[in-house]
Each structure stands twice: as structure tokens, then as C-alpha cells.
Amino acid sequence: MRDLWWVVPGGLAAVAGGLWAWHRLHYRSFWLLIGFPITAITVWATWRKVALGCGLTKKRHRFWFTTVPSLVASTGIVKVRRRFQRVAVDVRPWMWLPRPTAHGWRVTVHTLEGQVPADYAQAAERLAHSWGVHAVRVSSPRPGRVVLAATVRDPLVRLDQLPPSKELLKVNVGRLEIGEPWTIDFRTVPHWINAGATQSGKSNLANALLAGIAPQPVALVGIDLKGGVEFTPYAPRLSVLVTTRAETVTVLDDLVALTVGRMGLCRAAGARTIWHLPADVRPVPVVVLIDELAELYLMADKSEKDEITRIATALLRLAQLGRAFGVHLFLSGQRIGSDLGPGVTALRAQCSGRICHRVTEPETAAMTLGDLDPAALDAARAIPAETPGVAIVAGQDGQWYRARSYHVREHTAEQAARAWAHLAPDWEQLTQAGRACGSSAADLPELLPA
């Protein structure tokens, strides 16, 4: 028996080593079979103390069976009597059983009287520390219910290769902090603002967007007033690339005329958008990529005022009318502030898609996220410089998330631009067809099914 003293420690070490290897090699199955059941029991068992510590309980009066001391006898023995008494107790919100997710778990909580989802959002950081998880996000699917989504570890540390995009005008560019894909869907959110300082990941996001949308049957327009250094590698896939303000005026006027022509086409067909038209007569969607938005609005002298006014008016018209007629904007810039003029503020109001990388001054963050949620503004200003690609994103569900784009190198985007160059429509033919839509709209009913 003395020779077998090592069997128990050796067996425990083997089990521990196996669990460690399982955790390292296939974390998802380890989490679902081992980690989550233990976590669910712990969360359920500690919910009362956690809710009390985070200030999520309410005082309610209950009849409680108490022990009340009576008079002290001369012998020194304390006589007691038991009776029901109405006392104030701390009542916790009712919690359902946690449900596993790929990177953590989520649980539904019934709010108490007088509570709102903001009360739980303010306690999210305290909840994360209490349960020892990376982060807790709060959402409310319906009144009286709050969903707490916890991520055990940061899903933005390591990102896989950029996956292919399968739907038109929808690109998976990264991952959200809750572990779900970060998608830019122009059909749902037609216009986007992408703000960020140098080396913040703004250009990497543009690479991921172009690599994902290049295989799709869309027309891409590039506006780069930095001499074309950002978008020139994409030139094979672009229908047109402009590098000066004068060229920008011409191209934007063409896009406005194209939008007006498609408006007449839809009006003649009795359709609200081009997506209600038959596929054989539906015009090709157009995505306008703009780098350094501020360069379009900066004025060196009064001679440039007319060009800036025409650009601001054209961009605003495209933002207001483009969604229904297949014209979408993706605006990038290091500096996006109200000091650029009222045109930028009006344009910002039309862009519901907001992406804010690390910025060097608060004005750009406030311009991008300030009208959404003050907490999103604080999160954007807290992005460290050593995490390029991390951004605060206004999601399609109306909430904001911390996200990170896939790391897409420049040569990968260049290869995608060259490989799918044959899908780039000719700009002259595209604009001429757009202008002809209005004039040929009278013949459209013959093409439509009865």
C-alpha cells in the first residue's frame, strides 16, 4: 500500500492536465460541458448577495417569525417569546436560469417596482467584478425584463480570418464584445460615419469593408483628397476615383442626378425603393467611400466657398434620398467637428451608423457618438492606443457596443480589388443609365408583371 501513495496525487494531476489541455484546445466544448454548469450554479447561488451589494434590491415589509426577549428574571435567566412581526427585508429581483453563449452566458431578470434598465446598466461594472467576468452588458427586450449578457473573456483579443460575405450590401468586418459578428449592412443602416485618429484602425476597417464588398455586384466610388494615397490601391475595383475638390463636385453632381433618375424610375413603377423593382430592371447599388471628410469642408479662402457649399448640399441630398435608391455613404475622417460648418452637423444627423475609434480630442467623439449615449462617449475616449482596430459602434439594434475589426492587410485588399475588377461598372455608362431612368420611366410598366 505504501507503494501506491502516489496514485491519488498522480490521478488528480492527470485529470487537471487533461482539463487544462481540453480548455486550451477546444474552449467552446469545455465551456459548455464544464465551465458553464459551474458558473450557472455560482451565479444563481450568489445572486441575492450580488444584487444587495450592487444596490439592485428593494426594501419590502414581510411578516417574519422573530424572537423577542422579555423581562430579565431575578435569577438572571432571560425569558423570550416568539411571535410574528412585520419587518423590512431586502428583496432581490427574480432571476431565471442562465443560458450559455459562445463567450459567456446571459440571464433574464424581472425588474422590481420603480426600476428601469438604466439602473442595471449603471451597476454593470460592479456586476462584472462580482462575478469575475470580463464585462456585463444590459439590454431590455420588453418592459419589466432586463437581460444581463456576460462575457467570460475578451473576445476581441484574437480575431479569425475575415469571413466571406453572402448577402448583398452586408459585410462582416469584425466582432462585437458580446462575441457576435460585427456587420455593416447598408440595406439596414444606409450611411456610416467612421472616425478615428492616425493608427487607430480606421484604414484597416476600410480594408475589411472593401475586401468584403468587392465580390458583390455593386459600384464603388472613391473620394480621397489626400492625393489618392488611401484609395489608389483599390482603383481596379472602383468605378471612379477622385482626388481633388473640383472632381468631387462633378462626381457628386452625377450621383445626385443618378438618384433623381432612379426616383423617377420608382415613381413610374409605383415602387417605394429600387428593391421593390424586378431584378432585371433594378439598377446597381452604389457605395461612396470618402476618406478625410474634413478636407471637403476646409476653406483656405473665400474662392473655395462655392465648391464647399455645392459639396455639402450634394452630400446632404444623397444622405436624405440615397437609401431608397441604392446610394450609400461611408464617411471616414480623423477630425469631424461642428467647427467644420453646419453642413457636417446636418450630414451627421442623416448617418445612423456610427463608428468611433480612438480619437485625440473629445470633439470628434462627441460629434460621432454624443447624441447616442453618454456612456458610449466615455467608452470611446477610454480606448487605449495599443489596441488598434477597437472602436465603439452604434449597433443596428439601437445599442452601442465595443467592437474590433478583422486585421486585413493592405495587400489583401489590393488582391481583392484586382481579383474582382471585372465587377466594377463603367462610370460613364452608370451615370448615363441613371439619367436615362427618368426619361424611360414611361416604358417601365410594360416590363413589370401584371
Secondary structure, DSSP 8 states (H G I E B T S, - for coil): -GGGTTHHHHHHHHHHHHHHHHHHH-HHHHIIIIIHHHHHHHHHHHHHHHHHHTT--EEEEEEEEEEEEEEE-TTS-EEEEEEEEEEEEEE--EE---EEETTEEEEEEE--TT--HHHHHHTHHHHHHHHT-SEEEEE-SSTTEEEEEEESS-TTSS--------STTEEEEEEETTSSEEEEETTTS-EEEEE--TTSSHHHHHHHHHHHHTTSS-EEEEEE-STTTTTGGGGGG-SEEE-SHHHHHHHHHHHHHHHHHHHHHHHHHT-SSGGGS-TTT----EEEEEE-GGGGT--SSGGGHHHHHHHHHHHHHHHHHTGGGTEEEEEEES---GGG-HHHHHHHHH--EEEE---SSHHHHHHHHTTT-HHHHHHHHT--TT-TTEEEEE-TTS-EEEEEE----HHHHHHHHHHTGGG---HHHHHHHHHHHHHTGGGGGGTS--
